[in-house]
Amino acid sequence: MKEKEWNVRILLTEDGDDTAARAALTIDDGTVIRGDGRARRNPSDPSVPEIGDELAASRALADLAERLAVITQRDIASSADSPAQSRSW
């Protein structure tokens, strides 16, 4: 069995009540796919920076997953004899 390892790095940047996250997936051939996410603390909420980090990171990972799914659909379509139907995985 062949084993592969893909790594995801998440960069978090805080600016006051705003947190931005960038998730970057690096695959075996060196290709990098990125996703972005943001979070903003409601002024009436207590200041808990970890919550902003978690929310921004989860949004960046969701964006990354969507981008990877789009790439997968394109790859399926280009490798199939007939156009691939849209599927929910």
CNS distance restraints for C-alpha pairs under 8 A (distance, minus, plus):
assign (resid   4 and name CA) (resid  28 and name CA) 7.49 0.50 0.50
assign (resid   5 and name CA) (resid  27 and name CA) 7.56 0.50 0.50
assign (resid   5 and name CA) (resid  28 and name CA) 7.36 0.50 0.50
assign (resid   6 and name CA) (resid  25 and name CA) 6.83 0.50 0.50
assign (resid   6 and name CA) (resid  26 and name CA) 5.94 0.50 0.50
assign (resid   6 and name CA) (resid  27 and name CA) 5.07 0.50 0.50
assign (resid   6 and name CA) (resid  28 and name CA) 6.76 0.50 0.50
assign (resid   7 and name CA) (resid  25 and name CA) 5.68 0.50 0.50
assign (resid   7 and name CA) (resid  26 and name CA) 5.56 0.50 0.50
assign (resid   7 and name CA) (resid  27 and name CA) 7.03 0.50 0.50
assign (resid   8 and name CA) (resid  23 and name CA) 6.47 0.50 0.50
assign (resid   8 and name CA) (resid  24 and name CA) 5.35 0.50 0.50
assign (resid   8 and name CA) (resid  25 and name CA) 4.36 0.50 0.50
assign (resid   8 and name CA) (resid  26 and name CA) 6.49 0.50 0.50
assign (resid   9 and name CA) (resid  23 and name CA) 5.60 0.50 0.50
assign (resid   9 and name CA) (resid  24 and name CA) 5.26 0.50 0.50
assign (resid   9 and name CA) (resid  25 and name CA) 6.66 0.50 0.50
assign (resid  10 and name CA) (resid  21 and name CA) 6.52 0.50 0.50
assign (resid  10 and name CA) (resid  22 and name CA) 5.52 0.50 0.50
assign (resid  10 and name CA) (resid  23 and name CA) 4.38 0.50 0.50
assign (resid  10 and name CA) (resid  24 and name CA) 6.43 0.50 0.50
assign (resid  10 and name CA) (resid  57 and name CA) 6.96 0.50 0.50
assign (resid  11 and name CA) (resid  21 and name CA) 5.50 0.50 0.50
assign (resid  11 and name CA) (resid  22 and name CA) 5.23 0.50 0.50
assign (resid  11 and name CA) (resid  23 and name CA) 6.55 0.50 0.50
assign (resid  12 and name CA) (resid  19 and name CA) 6.86 0.50 0.50
assign (resid  12 and name CA) (resid  20 and name CA) 5.72 0.50 0.50
assign (resid  12 and name CA) (resid  21 and name CA) 4.52 0.50 0.50
assign (resid  12 and name CA) (resid  22 and name CA) 6.73 0.50 0.50
assign (resid  12 and name CA) (resid  53 and name CA) 6.80 0.50 0.50
assign (resid  12 and name CA) (resid  56 and name CA) 7.93 0.50 0.50
assign (resid  12 and name CA) (resid  57 and name CA) 7.52 0.50 0.50
assign (resid  13 and name CA) (resid  19 and name CA) 5.64 0.50 0.50
assign (resid  13 and name CA) (resid  20 and name CA) 5.18 0.50 0.50
assign (resid  13 and name CA) (resid  21 and name CA) 6.39 0.50 0.50
assign (resid  14 and name CA) (resid  18 and name CA) 5.81 0.50 0.50
assign (resid  14 and name CA) (resid  19 and name CA) 4.45 0.50 0.50
assign (resid  14 and name CA) (resid  20 and name CA) 6.47 0.50 0.50
assign (resid  15 and name CA) (resid  19 and name CA) 6.31 0.50 0.50
assign (resid  17 and name CA) (resid  40 and name CA) 5.56 0.50 0.50
assign (resid  17 and name CA) (resid  41 and name CA) 5.18 0.50 0.50
assign (resid  17 and name CA) (resid  42 and name CA) 7.95 0.50 0.50
assign (resid  18 and name CA) (resid  38 and name CA) 7.31 0.50 0.50
assign (resid  18 and name CA) (resid  39 and name CA) 5.84 0.50 0.50
assign (resid  18 and name CA) (resid  40 and name CA) 4.48 0.50 0.50
assign (resid  18 and name CA) (resid  41 and name CA) 6.59 0.50 0.50
assign (resid  18 and name CA) (resid  52 and name CA) 7.62 0.50 0.50
assign (resid  19 and name CA) (resid  38 and name CA) 5.66 0.50 0.50
assign (resid  19 and name CA) (resid  39 and name CA) 5.14 0.50 0.50
assign (resid  19 and name CA) (resid  40 and name CA) 6.28 0.50 0.50
assign (resid  19 and name CA) (resid  52 and name CA) 5.98 0.50 0.50
assign (resid  19 and name CA) (resid  53 and name CA) 6.44 0.50 0.50
assign (resid  19 and name CA) (resid  56 and name CA) 6.31 0.50 0.50
assign (resid  20 and name CA) (resid  36 and name CA) 7.49 0.50 0.50
assign (resid  20 and name CA) (resid  37 and name CA) 5.86 0.50 0.50
assign (resid  20 and name CA) (resid  38 and name CA) 4.47 0.50 0.50
assign (resid  20 and name CA) (resid  39 and name CA) 6.51 0.50 0.50
assign (resid  20 and name CA) (resid  53 and name CA) 7.91 0.50 0.50
assign (resid  20 and name CA) (resid  56 and name CA) 5.87 0.50 0.50
assign (resid  20 and name CA) (resid  57 and name CA) 7.93 0.50 0.50
assign (resid  21 and name CA) (resid  36 and name CA) 5.75 0.50 0.50
assign (resid  21 and name CA) (resid  37 and name CA) 5.10 0.50 0.50
assign (resid  21 and name CA) (resid  38 and name CA) 6.16 0.50 0.50
assign (resid  21 and name CA) (resid  53 and name CA) 7.61 0.50 0.50
assign (resid  21 and name CA) (resid  56 and name CA) 5.37 0.50 0.50
assign (resid  21 and name CA) (resid  57 and name CA) 5.40 0.50 0.50
assign (resid  21 and name CA) (resid  59 and name CA) 7.97 0.50 0.50
assign (resid  21 and name CA) (resid  60 and name CA) 5.92 0.50 0.50
assign (resid  22 and name CA) (resid  34 and name CA) 6.76 0.50 0.50
assign (resid  22 and name CA) (resid  35 and name CA) 5.72 0.50 0.50
assign (resid  22 and name CA) (resid  36 and name CA) 4.63 0.50 0.50
assign (resid  22 and name CA) (resid  37 and name CA) 6.48 0.50 0.50
assign (resid  22 and name CA) (resid  57 and name CA) 7.33 0.50 0.50
assign (resid  22 and name CA) (resid  60 and name CA) 5.78 0.50 0.50
assign (resid  23 and name CA) (resid  34 and name CA) 5.53 0.50 0.50
assign (resid  23 and name CA) (resid  35 and name CA) 5.11 0.50 0.50
assign (resid  23 and name CA) (resid  36 and name CA) 6.35 0.50 0.50
assign (resid  23 and name CA) (resid  57 and name CA) 7.28 0.50 0.50
assign (resid  23 and name CA) (resid  60 and name CA) 5.56 0.50 0.50
assign (resid  23 and name CA) (resid  61 and name CA) 6.02 0.50 0.50
assign (resid  23 and name CA) (resid  64 and name CA) 6.75 0.50 0.50
assign (resid  24 and name CA) (resid  32 and name CA) 6.27 0.50 0.50
assign (resid  24 and name CA) (resid  33 and name CA) 5.62 0.50 0.50
assign (resid  24 and name CA) (resid  34 and name CA) 4.43 0.50 0.50
assign (resid  24 and name CA) (resid  35 and name CA) 6.54 0.50 0.50
assign (resid  24 and name CA) (resid  64 and name CA) 7.62 0.50 0.50
assign (resid  25 and name CA) (resid  32 and name CA) 5.42 0.50 0.50
assign (resid  25 and name CA) (resid  33 and name CA) 5.16 0.50 0.50
assign (resid  25 and name CA) (resid  34 and name CA) 6.34 0.50 0.50
assign (resid  25 and name CA) (resid  64 and name CA) 7.88 0.50 0.50
assign (resid  26 and name CA) (resid  30 and name CA) 5.93 0.50 0.50
assign (resid  26 and name CA) (resid  31 and name CA) 5.68 0.50 0.50
assign (resid  26 and name CA) (resid  32 and name CA) 4.52 0.50 0.50
assign (resid  26 and name CA) (resid  33 and name CA) 6.67 0.50 0.50
assign (resid  27 and name CA) (resid  31 and name CA) 5.55 0.50 0.50
assign (resid  27 and name CA) (resid  32 and name CA) 6.60 0.50 0.50
assign (resid  33 and name CA) (resid  64 and name CA) 6.96 0.50 0.50
assign (resid  33 and name CA) (resid  67 and name CA) 7.58 0.50 0.50
assign (resid  33 and name CA) (resid  68 and name CA) 7.30 0.50 0.50
assign (resid  34 and name CA) (resid  64 and name CA) 5.67 0.50 0.50
assign (resid  34 and name CA) (resid  67 and name CA) 7.84 0.50 0.50
assign (resid  35 and name CA) (resid  60 and name CA) 4.87 0.50 0.50
assign (resid  35 and name CA) (resid  61 and name CA) 6.22 0.50 0.50
assign (resid  35 and name CA) (resid  62 and name CA) 7.47 0.50 0.50
assign (resid  35 and name CA) (resid  63 and name CA) 4.76 0.50 0.50
assign (resid  35 and name CA) (resid  64 and name CA) 3.99 0.50 0.50
assign (resid  35 and name CA) (resid  65 and name CA) 7.76 0.50 0.50
assign (resid  35 and name CA) (resid  67 and name CA) 7.31 0.50 0.50
assign (resid  36 and name CA) (resid  59 and name CA) 6.89 0.50 0.50
assign (resid  36 and name CA) (resid  60 and name CA) 4.17 0.50 0.50
assign (resid  36 and name CA) (resid  61 and name CA) 7.49 0.50 0.50
assign (resid  36 and name CA) (resid  63 and name CA) 6.10 0.50 0.50
assign (resid  36 and name CA) (resid  64 and name CA) 7.24 0.50 0.50
assign (resid  37 and name CA) (resid  56 and name CA) 4.84 0.50 0.50
assign (resid  37 and name CA) (resid  57 and name CA) 6.29 0.50 0.50
assign (resid  37 and name CA) (resid  58 and name CA) 7.31 0.50 0.50
assign (resid  37 and name CA) (resid  59 and name CA) 4.51 0.50 0.50
assign (resid  37 and name CA) (resid  60 and name CA) 3.96 0.50 0.50
assign (resid  37 and name CA) (resid  61 and name CA) 7.67 0.50 0.50
assign (resid  37 and name CA) (resid  63 and name CA) 7.16 0.50 0.50
assign (resid  38 and name CA) (resid  55 and name CA) 7.46 0.50 0.50
assign (resid  38 and name CA) (resid  56 and name CA) 4.54 0.50 0.50
assign (resid  38 and name CA) (resid  57 and name CA) 7.80 0.50 0.50
assign (resid  38 and name CA) (resid  59 and name CA) 6.81 0.50 0.50
assign (resid  38 and name CA) (resid  60 and name CA) 7.50 0.50 0.50
assign (resid  39 and name CA) (resid  52 and name CA) 5.61 0.50 0.50
assign (resid  39 and name CA) (resid  53 and name CA) 7.67 0.50 0.50
assign (resid  39 and name CA) (resid  55 and name CA) 6.07 0.50 0.50
assign (resid  39 and name CA) (resid  56 and name CA) 4.96 0.50 0.50
assign (resid  40 and name CA) (resid  52 and name CA) 6.87 0.50 0.50
assign (resid  41 and name CA) (resid  45 and name CA) 6.76 0.50 0.50
assign (resid  41 and name CA) (resid  47 and name CA) 7.52 0.50 0.50
assign (resid  41 and name CA) (resid  52 and name CA) 6.88 0.50 0.50
assign (resid  48 and name CA) (resid  52 and name CA) 7.21 0.50 0.50
assign (resid  49 and name CA) (resid  53 and name CA) 6.32 0.50 0.50
assign (resid  50 and name CA) (resid  54 and name CA) 6.11 0.50 0.50
assign (resid  51 and name CA) (resid  55 and name CA) 6.12 0.50 0.50
assign (resid  52 and name CA) (resid  56 and name CA) 5.97 0.50 0.50
assign (resid  53 and name CA) (resid  57 and name CA) 5.93 0.50 0.50
assign (resid  54 and name CA) (resid  58 and name CA) 6.01 0.50 0.50
assign (resid  55 and name CA) (resid  59 and name CA) 6.22 0.50 0.50
assign (resid  56 and name CA) (resid  60 and name CA) 6.17 0.50 0.50
assign (resid  57 and name CA) (resid  61 and name CA) 6.14 0.50 0.50
assign (resid  58 and name CA) (resid  62 and name CA) 6.13 0.50 0.50
assign (resid  59 and name CA) (resid  63 and name CA) 6.15 0.50 0.50
assign (resid  60 and name CA) (resid  64 and name CA) 6.10 0.50 0.50
assign (resid  61 and name CA) (resid  65 and name CA) 6.07 0.50 0.50
assign (resid  62 and name CA) (resid  66 and name CA) 6.26 0.50 0.50
assign (resid  63 and name CA) (resid  67 and name CA) 6.24 0.50 0.50
assign (resid  64 and name CA) (resid  68 and name CA) 6.13 0.50 0.50
assign (resid  65 and name CA) (resid  69 and name CA) 6.15 0.50 0.50
assign (resid  66 and name CA) (resid  70 and name CA) 6.32 0.50 0.50
assign (resid  67 and name CA) (resid  71 and name CA) 6.34 0.50 0.50
assign (resid  68 and name CA) (resid  72 and name CA) 6.14 0.50 0.50
assign (resid  69 and name CA) (resid  73 and name CA) 6.20 0.50 0.50
assign (resid  70 and name CA) (resid  74 and name CA) 6.34 0.50 0.50
assign (resid  71 and name CA) (resid  75 and name CA) 6.19 0.50 0.50
assign (resid  72 and name CA) (resid  76 and name CA) 6.12 0.50 0.50
assign (resid  73 and name CA) (resid  77 and name CA) 6.11 0.50 0.50
assign (resid  73 and name CA) (resid  84 and name CA) 7.50 0.50 0.50
assign (resid  73 and name CA) (resid  86 and name CA) 7.54 0.50 0.50
assign (resid  74 and name CA) (resid  78 and name CA) 6.09 0.50 0.50
assign (resid  75 and name CA) (resid  79 and name CA) 6.12 0.50 0.50
assign (resid  76 and name CA) (resid  80 and name CA) 6.03 0.50 0.50
assign (resid  76 and name CA) (resid  84 and name CA) 6.43 0.50 0.50
assign (resid  77 and name CA) (resid  82 and name CA) 7.37 0.50 0.50
assign (resid  77 and name CA) (resid  83 and name CA) 5.30 0.50 0.50
assign (resid  77 and name CA) (resid  84 and name CA) 4.97 0.50 0.50
assign (resid  78 and name CA) (resid  83 and name CA) 7.85 0.50 0.50
assign (resid  80 and name CA) (resid  84 and name CA) 6.93 0.50 0.50
